[in-house]
């Protein structure tokens, strides 16, 4: 099997990355571990239970804004903590 020529490989960019960045949300985009200077810091994983109707609304809103549901939730939580703090 011949070696793959990666020099001519097409790099796919995340089409939502700029929109997420404008929203003030810092996410790792791309595969693999981020470079040391690009790390966003530690995060905590939590589970949230939502009624199916609420989840459907979140999915619809995220689709309309062109972002992932988790990014929409993260933004909403950040806005909430800024308002109540």
C-alpha positions in Angstrom: 0.0 0.0 0.0 1.5 3.4 -1.0 2.1 6.1 1.7 -0.7 8.7 2.0 0.3 12.1 0.7 -1.0 14.4 3.5 0.5 17.5 1.9 -2.4 17.6 -0.5 -5.1 16.7 2.0 -8.0 19.1 2.4 -8.5 20.4 5.9 -12.1 20.8 7.0 -12.8 23.8 9.2 -15.6 23.9 11.7 -18.2 26.2 10.1 -19.6 27.1 13.5 -16.3 28.1 15.2 -16.4 31.8 14.4 -20.0 32.1 15.6 -19.3 30.3 18.8 -16.3 32.6 19.4 -18.3 35.7 18.8 -20.8 34.5 21.5 -17.9 34.5 24.0 -17.8 30.8 24.4 -14.4 29.2 24.2 -14.4 25.6 22.9 -11.8 23.4 21.5 -12.4 22.9 17.9 -10.8 20.1 16.0 -9.4 16.7 16.8 -6.9 15.7 19.5 -5.6 17.4 22.5 -5.3 21.2 22.2 -1.8 22.9 22.2 -0.7 24.0 25.6 -1.4 27.7 24.9 -4.9 26.9 23.5 -6.2 25.0 26.5 -9.3 26.4 28.0 -8.8 25.0 31.5 -10.5 22.2 33.4 -14.2 21.6 33.0 -16.6 19.6 35.1 -19.0 17.1 33.5 -22.6 17.2 34.9 -25.8 15.5 33.9 -29.0 17.4 33.5 -32.5 15.9 33.2 -34.9 17.8 31.1 -38.4 17.1 29.8 -38.5 16.0 26.2 -40.4 19.2 25.2 -37.7 21.4 26.7 -35.0 19.4 25.0 -36.8 19.7 21.7 -37.0 23.5 22.1 -33.3 23.6 22.9 -32.5 21.6 19.8 -34.7 23.8 17.6 -33.1 27.0 19.0 -29.5 25.6 18.6 -30.3 24.5 15.1 -31.6 28.0 14.3 -28.5 29.6 15.7 -26.2 27.1 14.1 -24.5 25.9 17.3 -24.5 22.7 19.3 -27.0 22.2 22.1 -24.2 22.1 24.7 -22.9 25.4 23.5 -26.3 26.9 23.8 -26.7 25.6 27.3 -23.2 26.8 28.3 -24.0 30.3 26.9 -27.4 30.4 28.8 -25.7 29.3 32.0 -22.9 31.9 31.6 -25.5 34.6 31.0 -27.6 33.5 34.0 -24.6 33.5 36.3 -23.6 37.0 35.1 -27.1 38.4 35.8 -27.5 36.9 39.3 -23.9 37.4 40.5 
